[in-house]
């Protein structure tokens, strides 16, 4: 079997007031998940548990993100989360902090036989 990517989804999330990097990342993941209703598991006649979900989230402070909280967002499949340097911190005009912006990419794959022909 070979891991084959079948879908890539993107999302953006923010923490406007609390500078909560985990919440911004969670919102980015939800944005990617809830904007789509894809039935790729059924399309290939796989159970939903067979979905391999590789998640990459970019924020300015990767160490401030609780990966376990992000993994808990997925109702099925085999999610793996990587948090990397990215996203954006936008300073507030009054200097009281920043608005945190996170970006997420979700890559859904399955182990399947390659097709030839």
C-alpha positions in Angstrom: 0.0 0.0 0.0 1.0 3.6 -0.7 0.0 6.7 1.1 -1.9 8.8 -1.4 -3.1 12.4 -0.7 -6.6 13.0 -2.0 -7.6 16.3 -0.4 -5.8 19.5 0.9 -7.8 22.0 2.8 -6.8 25.4 4.2 -8.0 27.5 7.0 -7.3 30.7 9.0 -8.1 31.5 12.6 -7.6 34.4 15.0 -7.3 35.2 18.7 -8.4 38.9 18.7 -8.0 39.7 22.4 -6.4 37.0 24.5 -3.3 36.2 22.4 -4.3 32.5 22.6 -2.2 30.7 20.1 -3.9 27.4 20.7 -7.4 28.9 20.1 -6.2 30.7 16.9 -4.8 27.4 15.7 -8.0 25.5 16.6 -10.1 28.1 14.7 -7.9 27.7 11.7 -8.4 24.0 11.7 -12.2 24.4 12.2 -12.2 26.8 9.3 -10.6 24.2 7.1 -12.9 21.4 8.3 -16.3 23.2 8.5 -16.1 24.9 5.1 -16.3 21.6 3.4 -18.3 18.5 3.4 -16.2 16.0 1.6 -17.1 12.3 1.4 -13.7 11.1 0.3 -13.8 8.0 2.6 -17.1 6.9 1.1 -15.8 7.7 -2.4 -13.0 5.1 -2.1 -15.2 2.8 0.0 -12.9 3.2 3.1 -14.1 3.7 6.7 -13.6 7.2 8.0 -11.2 5.8 10.5 -8.8 5.1 7.6 -8.3 8.8 6.8 -4.7 9.9 7.5 -4.9 13.6 8.4 -1.7 15.5 8.4 -2.2 18.9 9.9 0.3 21.8 9.6 -0.4 24.9 11.6 1.6 28.1 11.4 1.8 30.6 14.3 4.4 33.1 15.5 4.9 31.2 18.8 4.7 27.5 18.0 5.7 26.4 21.5 2.6 28.2 22.9 0.2 25.8 21.1 -1.3 22.7 22.9 -1.1 20.0 20.2 -3.3 17.6 22.3 -6.2 20.2 22.2 -5.9 20.4 18.4 -5.9 16.6 18.1 -9.2 16.5 20.1 -10.9 18.5 17.3 -11.0 15.5 15.0 -14.0 13.1 15.4 -12.4 10.4 13.3 -9.4 9.5 11.2 -5.7 9.4 12.2 -4.7 13.0 12.8 -1.1 14.2 13.3 -0.4 17.8 14.1 2.8 19.8 13.4 3.0 23.4 14.6 5.5 25.5 12.7 6.7 29.1 12.6 4.2 31.1 10.5 1.0 32.9 10.8 1.1 36.6 11.8 1.0 38.8 14.9 -0.7 42.1 14.2 0.1 44.8 16.8 -2.9 46.6 18.3 -3.0 50.3 17.6 -2.9 51.2 21.2 0.2 49.0 21.9 -1.8 46.7 24.3 -0.8 43.5 22.6 -1.3 41.7 19.3 -4.0 39.9 17.3 -2.8 36.4 16.6 -3.5 34.9 13.2 -2.9 31.2 12.5 -2.9 29.4 9.2 -3.7 25.7 8.8 -3.3 23.1 6.0 -5.0 19.7 6.4 -3.9 17.0 4.0 -6.1 13.9 3.9 -4.6 10.7 2.6 -5.4 7.0 2.4 -3.2 3.9 2.2 -4.2 2.6 -1.3 -2.9 0.6 -4.2 -1.6 2.8 -7.0 -3.5 2.5 -10.2 -1.9 2.0 -13.6 -3.3 2.2 -17.0 
